[in-house]
């Protein structure tokens, strides 16, 4: 019987190469407001479309937003459906579909935003890639976070308008010469009702009136919010003899104020107040009448004198001779 011994036979070597794709972490963000213009109290919803076009997943994804212009209104919390973003995938047709999610934030504008005429803010997104192998040491090390930003600006149309109504405060009229007439040297106080009819805050309010020197018209406030009204008052004004001769004290005033972010004063409408003046014109008439048309010797006759003040002044010390 033959003695068969086992023996080993070596085959050829065979290898397979699996290509390794280098990690390329990336992140993007697009910010979109729900409207491009606003008024006071407009609720704005910002949508932050965050994508991961890279080939590795991202974790600890954070979204923050900072206002660079305006933003003193009511800011809501940023809401995101997740703190992770899947890596981009390649479809059969070669289309690359990034991982994506939408975050939202609400903001309600205020008067300060309208005064600024615009609101601008910037969103920042940050994502953390997985660790990678350090080719020098062959150990896992942290990968630097990826970040992206985007900003959006919304605007407000400013409407600047003021109205003025000049009037006479007769409760403060003084008949200085006590002659019962509105004439020279009598004094009066004028009022100036100013209303902010625009949609922005007006400041540095003054009244320009040629009848009054600077500083003689005072206002309880020099800043008016939209829709707000104030009443300014003059110092007592003494009518002149020229105005008495003309028969009227008449002049025109205008309100001046400055809109936000401007040094140019805005003028209101012109407003006038006319005060009729009288020239003293004393006059009197008398009518004499007897109680008989004929008489005899020794008969008493009663005379009646009817005195009428036909002027525009009160007469005193009446005497008939």
C-alpha positions as CSV (number, residue, x, y, z in Angstrom):
1,X,0.0,0.0,0.0
2,X,1.3,3.4,-1.0
3,X,2.1,6.0,1.6
4,X,0.6,9.3,0.6
5,X,1.8,12.4,2.5
6,X,-0.2,15.7,2.6
7,X,1.4,18.7,1.2
8,X,0.5,22.4,0.8
9,X,0.3,24.3,-2.5
10,X,0.5,28.1,-2.5
11,X,-1.8,30.0,-4.9
12,X,-1.0,33.3,-6.6
13,X,-1.7,36.6,-4.6
14,X,-4.8,38.6,-5.5
15,X,-5.8,42.1,-4.2
16,X,-8.7,44.4,-4.5
17,X,-8.6,48.3,-4.3
18,X,-11.5,50.1,-2.6
19,X,-11.2,53.8,-3.4
20,X,-11.6,56.0,-0.3
21,X,-13.3,59.4,-0.8
22,X,-11.7,62.2,1.2
23,X,-14.2,63.8,3.6
24,X,-15.4,67.2,2.3
25,X,-17.6,68.7,5.0
26,X,-19.7,71.8,4.0
27,X,-22.7,73.8,5.1
28,X,-24.9,76.5,3.5
29,X,-27.7,78.7,4.6
30,X,-30.3,80.9,2.7
31,X,-32.3,83.4,4.7
32,X,-35.8,84.5,3.4
33,X,-38.2,86.9,5.1
34,X,-41.9,86.5,4.7
35,X,-42.2,90.0,3.4
36,X,-39.9,92.7,2.1
37,X,-41.6,95.8,3.6
38,X,-43.1,96.5,7.0
39,X,-45.0,98.9,9.2
40,X,-45.2,99.2,13.0
41,X,-46.2,95.8,14.5
42,X,-45.5,93.8,11.3
43,X,-44.9,90.1,12.2
44,X,-42.0,88.9,10.0
45,X,-41.2,85.2,9.7
46,X,-37.7,84.4,8.7
47,X,-37.0,81.0,7.1
48,X,-33.4,79.7,7.2
49,X,-32.9,76.9,4.6
50,X,-29.8,75.0,5.9
51,X,-28.1,72.4,3.6
52,X,-25.2,70.0,3.8
53,X,-23.7,69.6,0.4
54,X,-20.7,67.7,1.8
55,X,-20.1,64.0,1.9
56,X,-20.1,63.6,5.7
57,X,-22.9,64.1,8.1
58,X,-22.9,67.1,10.4
59,X,-23.9,67.2,14.1
60,X,-24.4,69.9,16.7
61,X,-25.8,72.1,14.0
62,X,-26.6,75.6,15.5
63,X,-28.4,78.5,13.9
64,X,-28.1,82.0,15.3
65,X,-29.3,85.4,14.1
66,X,-28.0,88.9,14.9
67,X,-29.5,92.3,13.9
68,X,-27.1,94.8,12.3
69,X,-29.7,97.5,11.8
70,X,-32.8,97.8,13.9
71,X,-34.1,94.8,15.8
72,X,-35.4,96.4,19.0
73,X,-38.8,94.9,18.5
74,X,-39.9,91.5,19.7
75,X,-37.6,88.6,18.6
76,X,-38.8,85.1,18.8
77,X,-36.8,81.9,19.3
78,X,-35.2,80.1,16.4
79,X,-36.9,76.7,15.8
80,X,-35.1,73.9,14.0
81,X,-36.4,70.3,13.4
82,X,-33.0,68.8,14.2
83,X,-29.4,69.4,15.2
84,X,-28.0,67.1,12.7
85,X,-27.7,67.1,8.9
86,X,-27.3,64.1,6.7
87,X,-24.6,64.0,4.1
88,X,-25.5,64.7,0.5
89,X,-26.5,61.7,-1.6
90,X,-26.1,61.1,-5.3
91,X,-29.1,59.9,-7.3
92,X,-29.0,57.4,-10.1
93,X,-29.0,60.2,-12.6
94,X,-26.0,61.8,-11.0
95,X,-28.0,64.5,-9.2
96,X,-26.5,65.4,-5.9
97,X,-29.2,66.0,-3.2
98,X,-27.8,67.7,-0.1
99,X,-29.1,67.1,3.4
100,X,-31.4,69.9,4.3
101,X,-33.7,71.4,6.9
102,X,-35.7,74.6,7.4
103,X,-35.5,76.6,10.6
104,X,-37.8,79.6,11.4
105,X,-37.8,82.7,13.5
106,X,-40.4,85.4,14.0
107,X,-39.7,89.1,14.6
108,X,-42.3,91.9,15.2
109,X,-41.2,95.4,14.2
110,X,-41.6,98.5,16.3
111,X,-41.6,102.3,15.9
112,X,-37.8,102.5,16.1
113,X,-37.6,100.1,13.1
114,X,-39.9,102.4,11.1
115,X,-37.8,105.4,12.1
116,X,-34.7,103.6,10.8
117,X,-36.5,102.8,7.5
118,X,-34.9,99.4,7.3
119,X,-34.1,96.2,9.4
120,X,-31.0,94.2,8.5
121,X,-29.9,91.0,10.2
122,X,-27.5,88.1,9.6
123,X,-28.0,84.4,10.2
124,X,-25.0,82.2,11.0
125,X,-25.0,78.4,10.9
126,X,-22.4,76.1,12.3
127,X,-22.0,72.3,11.9
128,X,-19.6,69.8,13.3
129,X,-18.2,67.1,11.0
130,X,-17.1,63.7,12.3
131,X,-13.6,63.0,13.4
132,X,-11.0,62.1,10.7
133,X,-7.8,60.1,10.7
134,X,-4.6,62.1,11.0
135,X,-2.4,60.8,8.2
136,X,0.7,61.7,10.2
137,X,-0.3,59.7,13.3
138,X,-3.0,57.4,12.1
139,X,-5.2,58.5,15.0
140,X,-8.7,60.0,15.0
141,X,-8.7,63.8,15.5
142,X,-11.5,66.4,15.6
143,X,-12.5,68.1,12.3
144,X,-12.9,71.9,12.3
145,X,-16.6,73.0,12.3
146,X,-18.0,74.4,9.0
147,X,-19.9,77.6,9.0
148,X,-22.0,79.8,6.7
149,X,-23.9,83.1,6.8
150,X,-26.6,85.0,5.0
151,X,-28.3,88.3,5.6
152,X,-31.6,89.8,4.6
153,X,-32.9,93.4,4.6
154,X,-36.5,94.6,4.8
155,X,-37.5,98.2,4.4
156,X,-40.2,100.6,5.6
157,X,-41.5,103.6,3.6
158,X,-41.3,106.8,5.6
159,X,-44.1,109.3,5.5
160,X,-43.2,112.7,6.9
161,X,-46.1,115.1,7.5
162,X,-47.1,117.7,10.2
163,X,-50.2,119.8,10.6
164,X,-50.5,123.1,12.4
165,X,-53.5,125.0,13.6
166,X,-52.9,128.5,15.0
167,X,-55.6,130.0,17.2
168,X,-56.3,132.7,19.8
169,X,-56.7,131.9,23.5
170,X,-59.4,134.4,24.4
171,X,-59.3,133.2,28.0
172,X,-56.0,135.0,28.3
173,X,-57.0,138.2,26.7
174,X,-56.3,141.4,28.8
175,X,-58.0,144.7,28.1
176,X,-54.9,146.7,29.3
177,X,-56.4,150.2,28.9
178,X,-59.8,148.9,30.3
179,X,-61.7,150.7,27.5
180,X,-63.9,147.7,26.5
181,X,-62.3,147.6,23.1
182,X,-59.8,145.2,21.5
183,X,-57.2,147.7,20.5
184,X,-53.6,148.7,20.7
185,X,-51.7,147.7,23.8
186,X,-54.2,145.0,24.7
187,X,-52.6,141.6,25.1
188,X,-53.5,138.1,23.8
189,X,-52.0,134.6,23.9
190,X,-51.8,132.5,20.8
191,X,-51.9,128.7,20.7
192,X,-50.3,126.4,18.1
193,X,-51.7,122.9,17.8
194,X,-49.2,120.6,16.1
195,X,-49.9,117.0,15.0
196,X,-47.5,114.4,13.6
197,X,-49.5,113.1,10.7
198,X,-46.7,110.9,9.4
199,X,-45.4,107.4,10.4
200,X,-42.0,108.4,11.8
201,X,-41.0,110.2,15.0
202,X,-40.4,113.9,14.6
203,X,-38.0,115.8,17.0
204,X,-36.7,119.3,17.6
205,X,-40.1,120.8,17.2
206,X,-40.2,124.6,16.9
207,X,-42.8,127.2,15.8
208,X,-41.7,130.0,13.4
209,X,-44.0,133.1,13.7
210,X,-42.8,136.5,12.6
211,X,-44.8,138.1,15.4
212,X,-42.7,136.5,18.1
213,X,-39.0,136.5,18.7
214,X,-37.1,133.2,19.2
215,X,-37.9,131.5,22.5
216,X,-41.2,133.2,23.1
217,X,-43.2,130.2,21.9
218,X,-42.9,127.2,24.1
219,X,-44.0,123.6,23.6
220,X,-44.6,121.0,26.3
221,X,-42.7,118.5,24.2
222,X,-40.4,118.8,21.2
223,X,-40.7,115.1,20.1
224,X,-43.9,113.7,18.6
225,X,-44.6,110.1,17.9
226,X,-46.7,109.3,14.8
227,X,-50.3,110.5,15.5
228,X,-49.3,112.5,18.6
229,X,-50.5,116.1,19.1
230,X,-49.1,118.9,21.3
231,X,-50.3,122.4,21.9
232,X,-47.6,125.2,22.1
233,X,-48.3,128.6,23.5
234,X,-46.9,132.1,23.0
235,X,-45.9,134.7,25.5
236,X,-48.6,137.5,25.8
237,X,-48.6,139.6,22.6
238,X,-49.5,143.3,22.7
239,X,-51.4,144.6,19.7
240,X,-49.7,147.6,17.9
241,X,-51.1,150.9,16.8
242,X,-50.4,149.9,13.2
243,X,-52.5,146.8,13.6
244,X,-55.3,148.9,15.2
245,X,-55.1,151.3,12.2
246,X,-55.4,148.3,9.8
247,X,-58.3,147.0,11.9
248,X,-56.9,143.5,12.3
249,X,-53.9,141.7,13.8
250,X,-53.0,139.0,11.2
251,X,-50.0,136.7,10.7
252,X,-49.0,133.2,9.6
253,X,-47.0,130.6,11.5
254,X,-45.4,127.3,10.6
255,X,-44.2,124.3,12.6
256,X,-40.7,122.9,12.0
257,X,-39.3,119.5,13.1
258,X,-36.7,117.0,12.1
259,X,-37.4,113.4,10.9
260,X,-35.1,110.5,12.0
261,X,-31.6,110.3,10.6
262,X,-31.8,113.7,9.0
263,X,-30.8,117.3,9.8
264,X,-33.2,118.8,7.4
265,X,-36.3,120.4,9.0
266,X,-39.7,119.6,7.7
267,X,-42.3,122.3,7.5
268,X,-46.0,122.0,8.3
269,X,-48.8,123.8,6.6
270,X,-49.0,127.5,7.2
271,X,-51.7,128.6,9.6
272,X,-53.1,132.1,10.3
273,X,-55.1,133.7,13.1
274,X,-56.9,137.0,12.6
275,X,-58.0,139.2,15.5
276,X,-60.3,142.2,14.6
277,X,-59.2,145.4,16.3
278,X,-61.2,148.5,17.0
279,X,-60.3,152.2,16.9
280,X,-61.8,154.2,19.8
281,X,-64.7,156.3,18.4
282,X,-66.6,158.0,21.2
283,X,-70.0,159.5,20.1
284,X,-73.2,160.6,21.8
285,X,-76.6,161.9,20.7
286,X,-79.3,163.6,22.7
287,X,-83.0,164.1,22.1
288,X,-85.0,166.7,24.0
289,X,-88.8,166.4,24.4
290,X,-91.3,168.5,26.3
291,X,-94.5,167.2,27.7
292,X,-96.6,170.0,26.2
293,X,-96.6,171.7,22.9
294,X,-98.4,174.9,24.2
295,X,-98.4,176.6,27.5
296,X,-99.8,179.6,29.5
297,X,-98.2,181.8,31.9
298,X,-97.2,180.0,35.1
299,X,-97.6,176.5,33.5
300,X,-94.8,174.0,34.3
301,X,-93.3,172.2,31.4
302,X,-91.4,168.9,31.9
303,X,-88.5,168.2,29.6
304,X,-87.1,164.7,28.9
305,X,-83.5,164.2,27.6
306,X,-82.8,160.9,25.9
307,X,-79.0,160.4,25.7
308,X,-77.7,157.6,23.4
309,X,-74.1,156.3,23.3
310,X,-73.6,155.8,19.6
311,X,-69.8,155.2,19.9
312,X,-67.8,152.1,20.7
313,X,-66.6,153.2,24.2
314,X,-68.2,153.4,27.6
315,X,-68.9,157.0,28.6
316,X,-68.8,158.2,32.2
317,X,-69.5,161.5,34.0
318,X,-72.5,162.2,31.9
319,X,-73.8,165.8,32.3
320,X,-76.5,167.8,30.5
321,X,-76.4,171.6,30.4
